[in-house]
Amino acid sequence: MKNIILAITGASGVCYARRLFDLLQPKVRLHVTASERGAELLKLELDMTLSDFQADNVVVYKNNRMNASIASGSFPIDAMVIVPASMGTIGRIANGISGTLIERAADVMLKERRKLIVVPRETPFNTVHLKNLLALDQAGGIILPACPGFYNRPASMDELVDFVVARILNQLGMEQDLLPPYEP
Ligand SMILES: Cc1cc2nc3c(=O)[nH]c(=O)nc-3n(C[C@H](O)[C@H](O)[C@H](O)COP(=O)(O)O)c2cc1C
């Protein structure tokens, strides 16, 4: 079973994390954590807390638990998804600042050359955001913005969410039937 870290930070769009969790939870071992602001957004947007993610195959971590197994490169994590990813967290990871479990785990993913997927949600971007995103890309991260497409004619918010979640699942190498490959 794959080990995947799901980290929720303080950007709008925690619905993406929740949907991804529901689809991954039966199939992989999930390691779930949230920043303080991520937890606030969970409450604000979904009326959820981090402990609502407790389930089979899931380990939930506080973001200040720096001695957690996932803070070490010796723990066999296959991929990490930061969704939604705040520009604050992205900036800290892009600059090697590892003051929280999320930042440290992301740093480990980069140093071990493992898959790190970050899903920013900010608009417009300023120059600092763009430089940090480029730095993360150059360090091996995958920048997957929360930008749903419209060519599939989404009829609901759920379909817009699924567009982005499907792209994350594709990057994780997980089968998905939310969004078939585009055919003209
Ligand atoms: C209601 C609310 C919505 C926010 N939305 C975003 C957002 O969409 N994108 C973003 O980069 N920051 C957003 N922020 C700002 C971040 O939460 C803030 O920079 C925070 O320090 C990030 O902390 P973290 O990276 O530890 O989660 C939002 C803040 C609040 C209170």
Ligand as a Chemical Component Dictionary entry (heavy atoms), coordinates in Angstrom:
data_LIG
# 
_chem_comp.id                   LIG 
_chem_comp.type                 NON-POLYMER 
_chem_comp.pdbx_formal_charge   0 
_chem_comp.three_letter_code    LIG 
# 
loop_
_chem_comp_atom.comp_id 
_chem_comp_atom.atom_id 
_chem_comp_atom.alt_atom_id 
_chem_comp_atom.type_symbol 
_chem_comp_atom.charge 
_chem_comp_atom.model_Cartn_x 
_chem_comp_atom.model_Cartn_y 
_chem_comp_atom.model_Cartn_z 
_chem_comp_atom.pdbx_ordinal 
LIG C1  C1  C 0 -10.171 33.301 5.281  1  
LIG C2  C2  C 0 -8.754  33.266 4.750  2  
LIG C3  C3  C 0 -8.528  32.884 3.446  3  
LIG C4  C4  C 0 -7.222  32.834 2.932  4  
LIG N1  N1  N 0 -7.038  32.431 1.654  5  
LIG C5  C5  C 0 -5.797  32.317 1.163  6  
LIG C6  C6  C 0 -5.600  31.817 -0.140 7  
LIG O1  O1  O 0 -6.533  31.464 -0.859 8  
LIG N2  N2  N 0 -4.312  31.678 -0.577 9  
LIG C7  C7  C 0 -3.229  31.990 0.206  10 
LIG O2  O2  O 0 -2.097  31.801 -0.261 11 
LIG N3  N3  N 0 -3.402  32.510 1.441  12 
LIG C8  C8  C 0 -4.651  32.669 1.955  13 
LIG N4  N4  N 0 -4.852  33.155 3.218  14 
LIG C9  C9  C 0 -3.688  33.629 3.985  15 
LIG C10 C10 C 0 -2.971  32.498 4.728  16 
LIG O3  O3  O 0 -3.893  31.770 5.523  17 
LIG C11 C11 C 0 -1.877  33.101 5.610  18 
LIG O4  O4  O 0 -0.826  33.591 4.784  19 
LIG C12 C12 C 0 -1.317  32.124 6.604  20 
LIG O5  O5  O 0 -0.280  32.723 7.346  21 
LIG C13 C13 C 0 -0.804  30.859 5.953  22 
LIG O6  O6  O 0 -0.340  30.008 6.970  23 
LIG P1  P1  P 0 0.074   28.502 6.653  24 
LIG O7  O7  O 0 0.910   28.547 5.424  25 
LIG O8  O8  O 0 0.846   28.070 7.860  26 
LIG O9  O9  O 0 -1.178  27.721 6.500  27 
LIG C14 C14 C 0 -6.141  33.205 3.755  28 
LIG C15 C15 C 0 -6.376  33.584 5.077  29 
LIG C16 C16 C 0 -7.655  33.603 5.567  30 
LIG C17 C17 C 0 -7.883  33.996 7.017  31 
# 
loop_
_chem_comp_bond.comp_id 
_chem_comp_bond.atom_id_1 
_chem_comp_bond.atom_id_2 
_chem_comp_bond.value_order 
_chem_comp_bond.pdbx_ordinal 
LIG C1  C2  SING 1  
LIG C2  C3  SING 2  
LIG C2  C16 DOUB 3  
LIG C3  C4  DOUB 4  
LIG C4  N1  SING 5  
LIG C4  C14 SING 6  
LIG N1  C5  DOUB 7  
LIG C5  C6  SING 8  
LIG C5  C8  SING 9  
LIG C6  O1  DOUB 10 
LIG C6  N2  SING 11 
LIG N2  C7  SING 12 
LIG C7  O2  DOUB 13 
LIG C7  N3  SING 14 
LIG N3  C8  DOUB 15 
LIG C8  N4  SING 16 
LIG N4  C9  SING 17 
LIG N4  C14 SING 18 
LIG C9  C10 SING 19 
LIG C10 O3  SING 20 
LIG C10 C11 SING 21 
LIG C11 O4  SING 22 
LIG C11 C12 SING 23 
LIG C12 O5  SING 24 
LIG C12 C13 SING 25 
LIG C13 O6  SING 26 
LIG O6  P1  SING 27 
LIG P1  O7  DOUB 28 
LIG P1  O8  SING 29 
LIG P1  O9  SING 30 
LIG C14 C15 DOUB 31 
LIG C15 C16 SING 32 
LIG C16 C17 SING 33 
# 
